[in-house]
Amino acid sequence: MDVIVRPTPSLQGEFGALSSKNYTTRYLLVAALSEGVSTIYHPAHSEDSDAIRRCIADLGAVLTEDEEKIVIQGFGRHPKDVKELNVGNAGAVLRFLMAVAALSPEVTFVNTYPDSLGKRPHDDLIVSLEQLGVQVEHNEGKLPITIRGGKPVGGRITVSGAVSSQFLSALLFLTPLLEEDSEIIVLDDLKSKVVVGQTLEVLEQAGIVVHAADDYMSFKVPGRQAYAAKSYTVQGDYPGSAAILAAAAVTKSDVKIHRLAEQSKQGERAIVDVLRMMEVPLTHEEGTVHVQGNGILKAVEFDGDAATDAVLAMVAAAVFAEGTSRFYNVENLRYKECDRITDYLAELTRAGAKVEERRDEIIVHGMPEGVEGGVTINAHYDHRVIMALSVVGLRARQPLLIKDAHHVAKSYPQYFDHLRALGANVEWVQ
């Protein structure tokens, strides 16, 4: 389905933030890797979190769910022997489960999104799994991928961090279960270090010991560990909230979002700092971000690697700022559901924004007067692009029609419902 976003001068209202997709995914995984019963309170509901629910159930976890929690009987280091797993369009889920599949005789990950996840490379993780003695059959690093494991070994493992930190996180989930101790050495640069911090936080909560270097470029992981069955509570999601906060910033607004902890390890909490740098009137107290926007913003410069999943929303806000903004160190945006630099900037340009592309930078020449709009734009099956483009539509002079906007459900199924509840003029169309 498509969505039409019409000019909206003001937003007003409040609601609780969506539960974190990243934490939900990790809690579900460590619960499955335990041999006891774990409880996860306030889990996220999205296509990605549904994908890992489905896959860990296929692998032998027993899940019972009600409105506020999910109870999981894990399978530990002995996943059920299944021939196929379908992760949908969930890249992190695929990579985490490729590592878990190393404990199984043979698992094939099928390709159901050839125009999105099917185009994304996984070579760096494949190389690392092969160092563990796992055989991997693949299509030039892409799906479909068959993992032939059963008895992976530890030892010294290298992994590139240049494209994604998800490959490293996958190994950190697997190696504690191996018979041997492991040493993981990160080659090249490491993107999204903040997200690795989230993985380590969850592993510690699950009773797993990992000795990490201060720069996260090497890790020592004792083998023969067991995941503890625990209770976990999922915090509010900054990546999804970033677009709502950006929407409030570019309009005249009085918007409150609750459940956004000030001390969260989510790098995307930087959206609050960036909006402050843009001189947006806001407060962040007792887990509530309160934006009282006046539509006036100043340009910023920001290292986007610290908050990867909020960058597109920041860029959308910068479209209407006074001056030229620069978001740098963002090359890893190219390796997401789409190329979030080339593809996203092409659609912003079509909407009337003035933006420039570099290999690892996005330059935005602000237009406080607003953009023209009045066009149909392609969201490239990418939930973050959809949300960010909707922010731009609120300040366009003419409506924007965003194609295939239903893919927002990958991380935030209620996104347009929440926008509409705040007063945004948005409408679904067939």
C-alpha positions as CSV (number, residue, x, y, z in Angstrom):
1,M,0.0,0.0,0.0
2,D,1.0,3.6,-0.6
3,V,0.6,6.6,1.7
4,I,-0.1,10.2,0.9
5,V,1.5,12.8,3.3
6,R,-0.1,16.2,3.1
7,P,1.3,19.5,4.5
8,T,0.7,19.6,8.2
9,P,1.4,22.8,10.1
10,S,1.2,21.5,13.7
11,L,1.4,18.3,15.7
12,Q,0.2,17.7,19.3
13,G,-0.2,14.8,21.6
14,E,1.7,12.1,23.5
15,F,2.2,8.4,23.7
16,G,4.7,5.7,24.8
17,A,7.6,4.8,22.5
18,L,7.5,1.6,20.7
19,S,9.5,-1.2,22.3
20,S,13.1,-1.5,21.0
21,K,13.5,-3.8,18.0
22,N,17.2,-4.3,18.7
23,Y,16.8,-5.3,22.3
24,T,13.7,-7.5,21.5
25,T,15.7,-9.4,18.9
26,R,18.6,-10.0,21.2
27,Y,16.5,-11.0,24.2
28,L,14.6,-13.5,22.1
29,L,17.9,-15.0,20.9
30,V,19.5,-15.4,24.3
31,A,16.3,-16.8,25.7
32,A,16.2,-19.4,23.0
33,L,19.9,-20.2,23.6
34,S,19.2,-20.9,27.3
35,E,17.9,-24.3,28.4
36,G,15.4,-22.9,30.9
37,V,12.3,-20.7,30.8
38,S,12.8,-16.9,30.2
39,T,10.3,-14.1,30.2
40,I,10.5,-11.0,28.1
41,Y,8.3,-8.1,29.1
42,H,7.0,-5.5,26.5
43,P,8.6,-7.2,23.5
44,A,8.4,-5.3,20.2
45,H,5.9,-6.3,17.6
46,S,7.2,-5.8,14.0
47,E,8.1,-7.9,11.0
48,D,11.7,-8.2,12.2
49,S,10.8,-9.3,15.7
50,D,8.1,-11.6,14.3
51,A,10.7,-13.2,12.0
52,I,13.0,-14.2,14.9
53,R,10.0,-15.4,16.9
54,R,9.1,-17.7,14.0
55,C,12.6,-18.9,13.4
56,I,13.5,-19.7,17.0
57,A,10.2,-21.6,17.2
58,D,11.2,-23.6,14.1
59,L,14.6,-24.3,15.8
60,G,12.8,-25.8,18.9
61,A,12.0,-23.0,21.3
62,V,8.5,-23.0,22.8
63,L,6.9,-19.6,22.9
64,T,3.8,-18.5,24.9
65,E,2.7,-14.9,24.6
66,D,0.1,-12.6,26.0
67,E,-0.4,-8.8,25.8
68,E,2.5,-7.8,28.0
69,K,5.0,-10.6,27.8
70,I,6.4,-13.6,26.0
71,V,7.6,-16.8,27.9
72,I,10.2,-18.9,26.1
73,Q,11.5,-22.4,26.8
74,G,14.9,-22.4,25.1
75,F,16.7,-25.1,23.2
76,G,20.2,-24.2,24.5
77,R,23.1,-25.5,22.3
78,H,20.8,-28.1,20.7
79,P,18.6,-26.5,18.1
80,K,16.1,-28.7,16.3
81,D,17.2,-30.1,13.0
82,V,15.3,-28.1,10.4
83,K,16.1,-27.9,6.7
84,E,14.9,-24.3,6.0
85,L,14.5,-21.0,7.8
86,N,12.8,-17.9,6.4
87,V,13.9,-14.6,8.1
88,G,11.8,-12.5,5.7
89,N,13.6,-9.2,5.2
90,A,15.4,-9.1,8.6
91,G,19.1,-8.7,8.0
92,A,20.2,-8.8,11.7
93,V,18.0,-11.9,12.3
94,L,19.6,-13.6,9.3
95,R,23.1,-12.9,10.5
96,F,22.5,-13.9,14.2
97,L,20.8,-17.1,13.1
98,M,23.5,-18.0,10.6
99,A,25.8,-18.3,13.6
100,V,23.2,-20.3,15.6
101,A,22.8,-22.6,12.6
102,A,26.4,-23.6,12.9
103,L,25.2,-25.8,15.8
104,S,22.9,-27.7,13.3
105,P,23.7,-30.3,10.7
106,E,22.3,-28.4,7.8
107,V,20.1,-25.3,7.4
108,T,19.2,-23.3,4.3
109,F,18.2,-19.7,4.6
110,V,15.8,-19.0,1.7
111,N,15.6,-15.8,-0.3
112,T,12.1,-14.3,-0.2
113,Y,13.1,-10.6,-0.6
114,P,15.4,-10.7,-3.7
115,D,15.1,-6.9,-4.2
116,S,16.1,-6.0,-0.6
117,L,17.7,-8.5,1.8
118,G,18.5,-10.7,-1.2
119,K,20.9,-8.0,-2.5
120,R,22.8,-7.6,0.8
121,P,26.3,-9.2,1.3
122,H,27.1,-11.5,4.1
123,D,30.7,-12.6,3.0
124,D,32.4,-11.3,6.2
125,L,30.3,-13.6,8.4
126,I,30.7,-16.5,6.0
127,V,34.5,-16.2,6.2
128,S,34.4,-16.2,10.0
129,L,32.1,-19.2,10.1
130,E,34.4,-21.2,7.8
131,Q,37.2,-20.5,10.3
132,L,35.0,-22.3,12.9
133,G,35.0,-25.4,10.6
134,V,31.5,-24.7,9.3
135,Q,30.8,-25.3,5.6
136,V,28.8,-22.6,3.9
137,E,27.2,-22.7,0.4
138,H,26.1,-19.3,-0.9
139,N,25.3,-17.2,-3.9
140,E,28.4,-14.9,-4.0
141,G,27.9,-14.0,-0.4
142,K,24.1,-13.5,-0.8
143,L,21.0,-15.6,-0.2
144,P,20.1,-18.4,-0.5
145,I,22.7,-19.6,2.1
146,T,23.2,-23.1,3.4
147,I,25.0,-23.7,6.7
148,R,26.5,-27.1,7.3
149,G,27.7,-27.2,10.9
150,G,27.1,-29.4,13.8
151,K,30.4,-29.2,15.6
152,P,31.9,-25.7,15.2
153,V,35.3,-25.2,17.0
154,G,36.6,-22.2,18.8
155,G,40.1,-20.7,18.6
156,R,41.3,-17.6,16.9
157,I,38.6,-16.0,14.7
158,T,38.8,-12.9,12.5
159,V,35.9,-10.9,11.3
160,S,35.7,-7.7,9.3
161,G,33.7,-4.8,10.9
162,A,33.9,-2.6,7.8
163,V,30.4,-3.3,6.5
164,S,28.3,-4.2,9.6
165,S,28.7,-4.9,13.3
166,Q,26.1,-7.6,13.0
167,F,28.7,-10.1,11.9
168,L,30.6,-9.6,15.1
169,S,27.5,-9.7,17.3
170,A,26.6,-13.1,15.6
171,L,29.9,-14.6,16.7
172,L,29.6,-13.2,20.2
173,F,26.3,-15.0,20.6
174,L,27.7,-18.3,19.3
175,T,31.2,-18.6,20.7
176,P,30.3,-18.9,24.5
177,L,28.6,-22.3,23.6
178,L,31.7,-23.8,21.9
179,E,33.8,-26.4,23.7
180,E,37.0,-24.3,23.2
181,D,37.8,-20.8,24.2
182,S,37.7,-18.3,21.4
183,E,39.5,-15.1,20.5
184,I,37.7,-12.8,18.1
185,I,39.9,-10.2,16.2
186,V,38.1,-7.5,14.3
187,L,39.7,-6.5,11.0
188,D,39.4,-3.2,9.3
189,D,37.2,-0.6,11.0
190,L,34.2,-1.5,13.2
191,K,31.0,0.2,12.3
192,S,28.2,0.8,14.8
193,K,30.2,0.1,17.9
194,V,27.3,1.4,20.0
195,V,25.2,-1.6,18.8
196,V,28.0,-4.0,19.8
197,G,27.7,-2.4,23.3
198,Q,24.0,-3.4,23.3
199,T,25.0,-7.0,22.4
200,L,27.5,-7.1,25.2
201,E,24.9,-5.7,27.6
202,V,22.4,-8.4,26.8
203,L,25.1,-11.1,27.0
204,E,26.0,-10.0,30.4
205,Q,22.4,-9.9,31.5
206,A,22.2,-13.5,30.3
207,G,25.1,-14.6,32.5
208,I,27.7,-14.8,29.7
209,V,31.3,-13.7,30.3
210,V,33.0,-11.8,27.4
211,H,36.3,-10.0,27.9
212,A,36.2,-7.1,25.4
213,A,39.0,-4.7,24.6
214,D,38.2,-1.1,25.3
215,D,38.1,-0.3,21.5
216,Y,35.9,-3.4,20.8
217,M,38.6,-4.6,18.3
218,S,39.3,-7.9,20.1
219,F,37.4,-10.2,22.4
220,K,38.3,-13.2,24.5
221,V,35.3,-15.5,25.0
222,P,35.5,-18.5,27.4
223,G,33.9,-21.6,26.0
224,R,31.6,-24.2,27.7
225,Q,29.3,-21.4,29.0
226,A,25.5,-21.7,29.4
227,Y,22.9,-19.0,28.8
228,A,20.9,-18.4,32.0
229,A,17.1,-18.3,31.9
230,K,16.1,-14.8,33.0
231,S,13.4,-12.2,32.9
232,Y,14.1,-9.2,30.7
233,T,12.2,-5.9,30.2
234,V,12.5,-4.2,26.8
235,Q,13.1,-0.5,26.8
236,G,11.6,2.1,24.4
237,D,12.9,2.4,20.9
238,Y,15.0,5.4,19.9
239,P,15.4,4.5,16.2
240,G,11.7,4.5,15.5
241,S,11.0,7.5,17.8
242,A,13.6,9.5,15.8
243,A,11.3,10.1,12.9
244,I,8.4,11.2,15.3
245,L,10.8,13.6,17.1
246,A,12.0,14.9,13.7
247,A,8.4,15.5,12.6
248,A,7.7,17.4,15.8
249,A,10.9,19.5,15.2
250,V,9.9,20.6,11.7
251,T,6.4,21.7,12.6
252,K,4.8,23.8,15.3
253,S,4.3,21.2,17.9
254,D,3.7,20.1,21.5
255,V,4.6,16.4,21.5
256,K,5.7,14.1,24.3
257,I,7.1,10.6,23.8
258,H,7.5,8.5,27.0
259,R,9.6,5.4,27.7
260,L,12.9,6.9,26.3
261,A,15.5,6.4,29.0
262,E,18.1,9.1,29.3
263,Q,20.9,6.6,30.0
264,S,20.0,4.1,27.3
265,K,22.9,2.4,25.4
266,Q,21.0,2.9,22.1
267,G,23.2,5.2,20.0
268,E,20.1,6.7,18.4
269,R,19.3,8.5,21.6
270,A,21.7,11.1,20.0
271,I,18.6,12.3,18.0
272,V,17.7,14.3,21.2
273,D,21.2,15.9,21.2
274,V,21.2,16.6,17.5
275,L,17.8,18.3,17.8
276,R,19.1,20.4,20.7
277,M,22.1,21.3,18.4
278,M,19.5,22.4,15.8
279,E,18.1,24.7,18.6
280,V,14.8,22.8,18.7
281,P,13.0,23.6,22.0
282,L,12.8,20.3,23.9
283,T,13.3,18.7,27.3
284,H,14.3,15.1,28.2
285,E,13.4,14.3,31.8
286,E,12.3,11.1,33.6
287,G,12.1,9.1,30.4
288,T,10.0,11.6,28.5
289,V,11.1,13.7,25.5
290,H,8.9,16.8,25.2
291,V,9.3,18.8,21.9
292,Q,7.7,22.2,21.5
293,G,8.7,22.9,18.0
294,N,8.5,26.2,16.2
295,G,9.6,24.9,12.8
296,I,12.9,26.9,13.0
297,L,16.1,24.8,12.9
298,K,19.8,25.4,12.6
299,A,22.3,23.4,10.5
300,V,24.5,20.8,12.2
301,E,27.5,18.5,11.6
302,F,27.3,15.0,13.1
303,D,29.2,11.7,13.1
304,G,26.4,9.4,11.9
305,D,28.2,6.1,12.8
306,A,27.2,6.8,16.4
307,A,23.5,6.7,15.6
308,T,23.1,4.8,12.3
309,D,19.3,4.2,12.4
310,A,18.5,7.8,13.3
311,V,20.6,9.5,10.6
312,L,17.8,9.5,7.9
313,A,15.4,11.2,10.3
314,M,18.1,13.8,11.2
315,V,18.7,14.4,7.5
316,A,14.9,15.0,7.0
317,A,15.0,17.6,9.8
318,A,18.1,19.2,8.3
319,V,16.2,19.7,5.0
320,F,14.4,22.6,6.6
321,A,17.3,24.0,8.7
322,E,19.0,27.3,8.1
323,G,22.4,26.6,6.6
324,T,24.2,23.6,5.4
325,S,24.3,20.4,7.4
326,R,26.8,17.5,7.1
327,F,26.4,13.9,8.3
328,Y,29.7,12.1,8.0
329,N,31.1,8.6,8.6
330,V,27.9,7.0,7.3
331,E,29.1,4.7,4.5
332,N,27.5,1.7,6.3
333,L,24.1,3.2,5.4
334,R,24.8,1.9,1.9
335,Y,24.5,-1.7,3.1
336,K,21.0,-1.7,4.6
337,E,17.6,-2.6,3.1
338,C,18.6,-0.3,0.3
339,D,21.5,2.1,-0.3
340,R,20.4,4.7,2.2
341,I,22.6,7.3,0.7
342,T,22.1,7.1,-3.0
343,D,18.5,5.9,-3.0
344,Y,17.3,8.2,-0.2
345,L,19.0,11.3,-1.6
346,A,17.5,10.6,-5.0
347,E,14.0,10.7,-3.4
348,L,14.7,13.8,-1.4
349,T,15.9,15.5,-4.6
350,R,12.7,14.4,-6.3
351,A,10.7,16.0,-3.5
352,G,12.6,19.3,-4.0
353,A,15.3,19.1,-1.3
354,K,18.9,20.3,-2.0
355,V,21.2,17.5,-1.0
356,E,24.6,16.2,-2.1
357,E,26.1,12.7,-1.9
358,R,29.7,11.7,-0.9
359,R,30.9,8.1,-0.5
360,D,30.5,8.4,3.3
361,E,28.7,11.7,3.8
362,I,25.4,13.3,3.3
363,I,25.3,17.1,2.7
364,V,22.1,19.0,3.2
365,H,21.5,22.6,2.0
366,G,18.7,23.6,4.2
367,M,15.5,25.1,2.8
368,P,13.6,26.8,5.7
369,E,10.9,27.9,3.2
370,G,10.0,24.2,2.6
371,V,10.2,21.9,-0.4
372,E,7.8,21.8,-3.3
373,G,6.6,18.2,-3.1
374,G,3.7,17.2,-5.4
375,V,5.5,14.0,-6.6
376,T,5.4,10.2,-6.2
377,I,8.5,8.9,-4.4
378,N,10.0,5.4,-4.1
379,A,10.8,4.2,-0.6
380,H,12.9,1.3,-1.9
381,Y,11.2,-1.2,0.5
382,D,13.0,0.4,3.4
383,H,11.3,1.2,6.7
384,R,13.7,4.0,7.7
385,V,13.4,5.7,4.3
386,I,9.6,5.6,4.5
387,M,9.6,7.2,7.9
388,A,12.1,9.9,7.0
389,L,10.4,10.8,3.8
390,S,7.1,11.2,5.7
391,V,8.8,13.9,7.8
392,V,9.7,15.8,4.7
393,G,6.1,15.5,3.4
394,L,4.8,17.4,6.4
395,R,6.7,20.6,5.3
396,A,6.2,20.1,1.5
397,R,3.9,22.6,-0.2
398,Q,2.2,19.9,-2.1
399,P,1.4,16.3,-1.0
400,L,4.0,13.5,-1.3
401,L,2.8,10.0,-2.3
402,I,5.2,7.4,-0.8
403,K,5.1,4.1,-2.7
404,D,5.0,0.7,-0.8
405,A,4.8,2.6,2.6
406,H,3.4,-0.6,4.2
407,H,7.0,-1.8,4.6
408,V,7.2,0.5,7.6
409,A,5.9,-2.5,9.4
410,K,9.4,-4.0,9.3
411,S,10.1,-2.1,12.5
412,Y,7.2,0.2,13.4
413,P,3.8,-1.1,12.2
414,Q,1.9,1.7,14.1
415,Y,4.1,4.6,12.7
416,F,1.4,6.2,10.6
417,D,-1.3,5.6,13.2
418,H,0.9,7.5,15.7
419,L,1.6,10.3,13.3
420,R,-2.1,10.6,12.5
421,A,-2.9,10.6,16.3
422,L,-0.7,13.7,16.6
423,G,-2.6,15.4,13.8
424,A,-0.6,14.6,10.8
425,N,-2.5,14.6,7.5
426,V,-1.7,11.2,6.2
427,E,-3.8,8.7,4.3
428,W,-3.4,5.2,3.1
429,V,-4.2,4.5,-0.6
430,Q,-4.4,1.3,-2.6
